[in-house]
Amino acid sequence: MDISTLANSINAIAVTAGVIFAAAQISYYRRRRRRDAMLELVRSFQSPTFSKALRRVMELPDEASAYEIRKILGPEGEDLLVHLTATWETIGILLFHREFSIDVVDDFFSGPILISWRKLLPYTTDLRQRYQRETWSEWFQWLAERMMERESKSPPIPSYVAHREWKKM
């Protein structure tokens, strides 16, 4: 083998190794980005304001009217609703743009999303009418509908049941 052929072979090997390395780095970057997004999702759930807002919504009576919700929560409680629904909106938008997987959102939030939507639907409808704005909480609704679709196809199974046979590797 002459020097020119050897140099071309080395060059081809180097380029191939570079492409493989770049592909591995891109894959690593994507996994890291997804993990970071999931951690942000968890952090949003762990804020004291979010927790307080979620608790207040969960305690609302089923089928309460918008008027009753306002009366029960008061102005401070309504501020908490804005925080909670803005969080659901953000998660909906990020899910739509595929920044989160629907499986992870489902694992973390499907119950709270669906219960929040059920309890806040009259309130949301009232706000849409009051402000003549059908886009009020649009991504929250979209998110809740995606969770309802999933549960209509496959009822939720608690993780302690679904993953009972899980073993540490």
Legacy VTK file of the C-alpha trace (Angstrom):
# vtk DataFile Version 3.0
C-alpha trace
ASCII
DATASET POLYDATA
POINTS 169 float
0.000 0.000 0.000
1.450 3.326 -0.973
1.488 6.416 1.250
-1.385 8.113 -0.626
-3.726 5.143 -0.121
-2.722 4.923 3.538
-3.393 8.650 4.040
-6.806 8.344 2.353
-7.689 5.348 4.548
-6.652 7.191 7.697
-8.650 10.229 6.562
-11.737 8.068 5.899
-11.411 6.426 9.320
-11.002 9.824 11.001
-14.068 11.263 9.239
-16.124 8.181 10.095
-15.015 8.360 13.732
-15.881 12.065 13.774
-19.376 11.421 12.411
-19.953 8.646 14.952
-18.698 10.882 17.768
-20.942 13.760 16.616
-23.970 11.439 16.459
-23.220 10.161 19.961
-22.891 13.734 21.258
-26.197 14.762 19.661
-27.909 11.758 21.210
-26.402 12.588 24.594
-27.475 16.227 24.238
-31.059 15.205 23.436
-31.238 12.831 26.414
-29.795 15.504 28.685
-32.191 18.137 27.356
-35.156 15.816 27.931
-33.938 14.983 31.444
-33.495 18.685 32.236
-37.000 19.394 30.954
-38.381 16.647 33.184
-36.521 18.061 36.178
-38.037 21.474 35.476
-41.431 19.835 35.351
-40.834 18.309 38.763
-39.576 21.622 40.152
-42.720 23.413 38.976
-44.783 20.860 40.848
-42.731 21.281 43.994
-43.164 25.033 44.432
-45.121 26.077 47.523
-47.431 28.305 45.457
-48.272 25.503 43.037
-48.893 23.060 45.878
-51.142 25.524 47.687
-53.070 26.275 44.493
-53.530 22.600 43.687
-54.734 21.846 47.210
-57.264 24.680 47.058
-58.622 23.417 43.730
-58.807 19.808 44.921
-60.855 20.939 47.904
-63.446 22.691 45.733
-66.784 20.919 45.663
-67.588 19.099 42.438
-69.913 21.006 40.105
-69.387 24.325 41.893
-70.400 27.295 39.775
-67.991 30.089 38.896
-69.775 32.263 41.459
-69.350 29.606 44.176
-65.681 29.117 43.279
-65.035 32.856 43.601
-66.919 32.978 46.897
-65.003 29.988 48.316
-61.545 31.098 47.169
-61.684 34.866 47.444
-59.226 37.133 45.606
-56.115 35.412 46.977
-57.489 32.035 45.950
-58.234 33.334 42.472
-54.605 34.461 42.231
-53.617 30.877 43.060
-55.904 29.652 40.274
-54.062 31.872 37.833
-50.782 30.309 38.944
-52.125 26.769 38.688
-53.787 27.228 35.308
-50.698 29.015 33.956
-48.648 25.981 34.983
-51.071 23.636 33.209
-51.001 25.951 30.167
-47.203 25.854 30.111
-47.117 22.078 30.358
-49.709 21.853 27.571
-47.684 24.091 25.274
-44.447 22.257 26.012
-46.127 18.909 25.430
-47.590 20.136 22.125
-44.122 21.239 20.998
-42.765 17.860 22.114
-40.496 19.234 24.808
-42.084 16.680 27.150
-43.305 13.199 26.404
-46.957 12.551 27.100
-45.956 9.484 29.142
-43.981 11.581 31.593
-46.696 14.254 31.878
-49.210 11.463 32.429
-47.029 9.841 35.096
-46.567 13.103 36.980
-49.812 14.970 36.525
-52.696 13.115 34.867
-54.822 12.970 38.016
-54.270 16.575 39.104
-54.803 17.845 35.533
-58.082 16.002 35.101
-59.428 16.875 38.524
-58.412 20.524 38.089
-60.117 20.705 34.701
-63.293 19.061 36.003
-63.520 21.444 38.952
-62.501 24.581 37.055
-64.518 24.097 33.860
-67.427 26.320 35.059
-64.956 28.985 36.186
-63.033 28.825 32.888
-66.246 28.992 30.855
-67.320 32.047 32.850
-63.980 33.792 32.247
-64.150 33.043 28.527
-67.590 34.618 28.370
-66.673 37.549 30.604
-63.578 38.477 28.592
-64.988 37.321 25.247
-61.894 35.248 24.781
-62.240 31.573 23.849
-58.473 31.155 24.162
-58.601 31.560 27.956
-56.946 28.409 29.367
-56.931 26.877 25.887
-53.778 24.829 26.470
-55.038 23.675 29.858
-58.162 22.383 28.100
-56.063 20.811 25.329
-53.875 19.108 27.934
-56.870 17.804 29.889
-58.417 16.463 26.684
-55.193 14.606 25.837
-55.217 13.029 29.310
-58.904 12.077 28.900
-58.136 10.471 25.533
-55.352 8.401 27.068
-57.529 7.267 29.947
-60.406 6.384 27.606
-58.085 3.985 25.748
-56.276 2.646 28.781
-57.594 3.285 32.294
-54.982 4.595 34.736
-53.168 1.927 36.689
-51.329 3.012 39.837
-47.567 2.639 39.498
-47.401 0.423 42.578
-49.592 -2.045 40.630
-48.262 -1.510 37.086
-44.621 -1.814 38.108
-44.956 -4.327 40.919
-42.427 -6.642 39.245
-39.779 -3.922 38.727
-36.286 -4.980 39.671
-33.175 -2.887 40.111
-30.688 -3.683 37.373
LINES 1 170
169 0 1 2 3 4 5 6 7 8 9 10 11 12 13 14 15 16 17 18 19 20 21 22 23 24 25 26 27 28 29 30 31 32 33 34 35 36 37 38 39 40 41 42 43 44 45 46 47 48 49 50 51 52 53 54 55 56 57 58 59 60 61 62 63 64 65 66 67 68 69 70 71 72 73 74 75 76 77 78 79 80 81 82 83 84 85 86 87 88 89 90 91 92 93 94 95 96 97 98 99 100 101 102 103 104 105 106 107 108 109 110 111 112 113 114 115 116 117 118 119 120 121 122 123 124 125 126 127 128 129 130 131 132 133 134 135 136 137 138 139 140 141 142 143 144 145 146 147 148 149 150 151 152 153 154 155 156 157 158 159 160 161 162 163 164 165 166 167 168
